[in-house]
Amino acid sequence: MFVCGNQACGASWEPDEVQIRDEGQGLVFRCPQCGARNHVVARTAKDGSTTYRQVPAGAAQKAPAK
């Protein structure tokens, strides 16, 4: 389940209810209710299927450690 990171929205969505795409800054889904961008990461299982996990709000905006 994915949850919109926009504090005013906070809507919950099943994976089949959102579209995940790369908008130039990594994988995101846009909340169908408010349009907020929410970052996700892709994982490939041993069987070849791809699953997505939501990145906690704020974690996607932090610069990587050097």
Secondary structure as UniProt FT lines:
FT   STRAND          2..3
FT   TURN            7..9
FT   STRAND          12..13
FT   HELIX           15..17
FT   STRAND          20..22
FT   STRAND          27..30
FT   TURN            32..34
FT   STRAND          37..44
FT   TURN            46..47
FT   STRAND          50..54
FT   TURN            57..61
//
